[in-house]
Amino acid sequence: MNPEISVLYEKLHNELVKWCCLMTGSYDTAEELVQEGFVKAIEHWDTLKSLAFHQQRAWLYQTIKHLFIDSVRKNKREFLTNEVPETTTSFDYSEKEWMELINSLPPLEGKVLLLRYVEGFTSNQIGTLLKIPPGTVRSKLHDARKHLRNKL
């Protein structure tokens, strides 16, 4: 790794993690955001190396803030679209009956439904696992829920 980026990392890492902890309430999430911010810094090092330290610091703060906002928006979208709506009828299906319903779905819809609701993966993680875009994952989840509603 570039020694200059390492020095910048050493100087700002703890400060940025503390700031991110205040925003996120989670040390792990804060650490992840800071790491993503430094990945962006490495990608843009040609531009950053010509800046003064205080400008590099400001660039990192702004970049990490934008990464945080993007993650909040993504999570909000997932939260709003991944809930299976309640119905007025109570369904008391056995595990076997649920599996039959899921197996009756198109294969990709069944996979993403299980990965999301049984395994707890996010759309980004599912997209990585299945090598499809996260937007496609969300679309397939929507389709799967729609098909299940029609079958129920």
Residue, then its C-alpha position, 0 to 999 in steps of 0.5 A: m500500500n502507498p506509504e502516504i495513505s498509510v500515514l493518513y490512515e494512522k492519523l485519521h482512523n480513530e477519529l473517523v471511527k469515533w465520529c461514525c460511531l456517533m452516527t451509526g451507534s455501532y462500532d462494527t458499522a462505523e469501522e466498515l464505513v471508515q474502511e470503505g472511505f479509505v478504499k475510496a481514498i485509495e481509488h482517488w489517491d491521484t487527486l488526494k495526494s495533491l491536497a493539504f492534510h486538512q483538505q484530505r481530512a475534509w474529503l474523507y469526512q464528506t465521503i464517509k458521510h455520503l457512504f453512510i447516507d447511501s447505506v441508510r437509504k438502501n436499508k430504508r428501501e429494503f425495510l419498506t420493500n421486504e415486509v410481507p404484508e399481514t392479512t386478515t386471515s391467519f395462516d397456520y401452515s406446516e414447514k412442509e406446506w411452506m416449502e411446497l409453496i416456495n418450491s412452486l415459485p420460479p426457482l430464482e424467486g424461491k432462492v432469493l425469498l429463502l436467502r432473505y427471510v430464512e437466512g437473513f441476507t441483504s439484497n446486496q449479499i444475495g446479489t453477490l451470492l447469485k451474481i445478479p444486481p441487488g435491484t434484480v434481487r429486490s424485484k424477484l423478492h417483490d415478484a415472489r411475495k406477489h406470487l405467494r399472496n396469490k397462492l395464499 
